Amino acid sequence: MREREEENIIIPESHPRAKSLKYRELLVHGYNEGVVATAGLIAHGRGEAFDYLLGEKTHDFAREAMEAAVALFLVSKHPVFSVNGNVAALVAKEYVELAKKVNAKLEVNLFYRTKRRERAIERVLLAAGAGEVLGVDEKYRAELPEIEHLRRYVDKRGILIADTVFVPLEDGDRTMALRKMGKNVVTIDLNPLSRTAQWANITIVDNIVRAVPGMIRIVEKMRNKPKEELLEILKNYDNNDILRRAFEKIKENIEEWASKGLIIEEVKKYPKFNLKFL
């Protein structure tokens, strides 16, 4: 049986890392409920490291990518939102809301796939307000080419026929396969070095807990725009430039921090050593 004592931890609002710790606890809870894979906990830590480098804020290049993503969802005929354990644990309610607003289907797709995890994620999505969850019924199962692991399995009613697939917190193999099939791929990835970030048509370099709510706000502003205007947004969008600007921001932050060494100003108030007791 999995240890559940972590779920009794109370995180005070005064803690300087309160938000970060709460998101970690959501993942721990998801792990205990069979939603999140062990590897998902590791992947979140890697993403959090990149969020540090980005200053833990949403930048203009991320907002620009969000707008393009929303435009793409709105003009697509068959958009599908892929769901893995981390997405379900962190932003299930917001993800379902966004999918509804752009008329997208929800499909469970997992690297570490078990029937238990599929059903656990389905329950989370249904509890969050989803009307239907694809990817959990084997009679509708199809396979993507060029993928050997379990993520090759998709739903005939969903990703297989989708024109646009939203794959946040994704592995690169499936993103590559989807692109090679001619599908449009949107991702959220804090690591601009990842294959997913590099292969996607639109890469939102931001934390998913900020990006999905941000996209909901953008939908409200863009949903009544004429199709021609949405297509113009896509025409002017350059994912290469988005990635370049993300790298530039990381570089800029690192150079600033490197010039200072100590970046927590309060630390400088204290002496290097307390030698009184030595």
N, C-alpha and C positions, 0 to 999 in steps of 0.2 A: 504494500500500500504506500502511496506517495505521502511524504511528510507535508502536513498542512499548517504547521505552526506559524509559517510566514504570514498567513492570512489574518492573524490576530494582531499584527503590528499596526500601531496607530502612528501615522506620520503627521507631526505638527506642522501647521501652516508656516510657522516661523523658520522651519528648516530651510537653509539656502538652496537645497536641491529637492524641495518638496514635490514639484511637478514631475521631475525625472523619476523620483522614487515611486510616485503613484503609478506612473506608466509601467515601471518594472513590476510592481505588485499586480497590475492587471495581467501582465504576461505570466506571472507565477500562478495566479488564479486560473488563467487559461490552461496552463500546463497541468495543474491539478485536476481540471475538469476534462482533460483529454483533448483540448482544442489546439494547444500549442505543442509543437514537437520540441524535444530537447535542443536540437540544432537551431530552432527558432529563437531560443534565449540567447544563444551565442551570436546569431545574426543581428539581433537587436543591439547588443553591446558594440558590435562593429559599426552599426549605423550611428549610434550615440556618439562614438568617437569622432565621426565626420561632422556631426552636429556641433560638437565643441569647436571644431576648426572653422565652421561657418558662423560661429558666434551665437548659435542657438536662436536665430531669427530668420524670418522669411524675407528674402531679398527680391529686388526688382526682377531679376532674371527668372526667379521661381514664379512670381506673379504673372509674368509674361507667358510662361509655359502653361500655367493654369488657365489663362484666358484662351490660349490656343486649344488646349485639351477640351475645354467646355464647348468651344466652337465646333470642334471635330465631333464630339458626342451629339451635338444638336443637329448636325447635318447628316449624320450617319443613319442608315436605314436599319441596321441590326447591331447596335452596340451591346457588348457584353462586358460585365465587370467580373473579373476573376477574383476569387476569395481564397486566401490561405489562413492558417491559424493565427498568425500575428495580426493580420488585418481584422479578423473577427474579434480578437481579444482587445485590440486598441481602439477601433473606431467603427464597430458594428452598426450602431445607430446612425451615425453620420453617413456611413457608406451606403446603407440602405436608402436613406433619404436622398442622397445625391443620385443614386441609380433611378429612383422614382422620378426625380425632376427631369432627367434626360431620357426617360423611357428606355432604360437599359435593363437587360436580364442579369441575374446574379448566378454565377456558376462556381461551385467548389472545385478547386484544382490543387492537388497536393503533391509535393515531392516525396514526403514520407506518408504515403497513403495507406490508411486502414479504414475498414468500414466503420469502426468506432469513431475515428476522427471525423470522417465525413458526416456522420449523423450528429456528432457533437457540434460541429460548425453549423450544420443545418438548423439545429435547435437555437443556437445563438442568433442566427439571422432571422429566423421566424419570430423570436422574442423581440427582436429589434424592429419588427414591422414588415418584414419581407412577405410578399404574397406567394411567391414561388421560388424555390431554390433548385437549380439544375446541378448536374454533376454527381448526383448521389444514387441514381437509378441505373443499374447495369444494362437494362434493356435498351437504353438510348446511348450506349457507349460506342465511341468511335476512337480511332487512333490517328495522331499526327505523325507525319513522316519525319525521319531523321532524328527522332528522339528514342533512346533506349530505356530510359527510366520511366517511373510510373506517371510522370506528368504528361506523357504522350496520350493518356486517356482523356478524352473530352466528350462533351455532350453533343449529340447530333442536332439538338434544338438550340444550342448555344454557341460555344466557341467555334465549332466546326463550320457553321454558316455565317459567323459574324463578319462584318466588314471592319469593325473597330473593336479592339480588345484592350481593356484597362487592366494592367498587370502590376499593381504596386507591390513592392517588397518581393520581387520576382527573381528567379534564377535565369541566367543568360541563355541556356539551351533553348528554352521554349520561346523566348523573345526572338531569337534568331530564326527558329522554325516558323513562327508566325509571320515574320517579315518576308521570309522566302516564299511563303504561301500567298503573298500579296496583300496581307491584312495590315491595317494601320494599328500601331501599338503605342499605347500611352503608359508611362510608368511614373511612379514616385520612388526616388532612390537618392539617399543622402550621399552615396558614393559615386561621383561622376566618373570614376575609373572602371566601374563594373561593366561587364559585357551587356547587362540589361540597359544601363544608362547609355551606353555607346550605340546599341542596336535599335533602341526605340525611336519611333518617329518624333515623339514628344517626351522629353525627360524633365520632370519636375524635381529639381534638386532641393528638397525640403523635407522636413519631418512630417510624416503622414498625419500626425495629430494636429498639425497646423494646416496642412495642405487641403485635406478633405473639407473641413469647415470653411476654409477660404474659397474653395471651388463652389460650395453651396451658395455663398454670398454672390459669387460671380454669375452663377446661373440666373439668379434673380434679376440681375442687371442686363443679361444678354438674351434671355429666352424669347423676347419679342422682337429681336433684331431680324431684319430680312435675311434670307439665305445668302444673298449676294454679299452682304456685309460680313457674314460669318466666313464665307469662302475667301474673302479678301484678307481676313486675319490669318487664315491658313497659308495663303499665297505669300504673305510677307514674313511668315515665321521661319526662323533658321535655328534648328536644334544644335548645329555645330557652334553657333555663336553663343547659345545658352550654356553649353558645356564649357566653352572657353571662358565665359564670364564667371562661372562657378569656380573654375580653377584659379582665376585671377583673384577672386575674393578670398579663397583659402590662402593663396600666396601673400596677399596684402595683409591678412590677419597674422600669419606666421611671422612676416617681416616686422610688423609692429611689435608683436610679443617678444621676438628675439632681440629687438633693440632695447627692451625694458628689462627682461629677465623676470623680475617680480612684477606681476600684473595685478595682484590684489593689494591695493594701496594701504589697507589697514595694517598689513604685515610690516610695512616699513616703519611703523610707529614704535616697534619693539627692538631692543638691542639684539645684536647677532647672537650673543650668548648671555646667560645669567651665571656669572662666575661667583656670586655671593656665597654659595654653599660648597664651592670646590676648595 
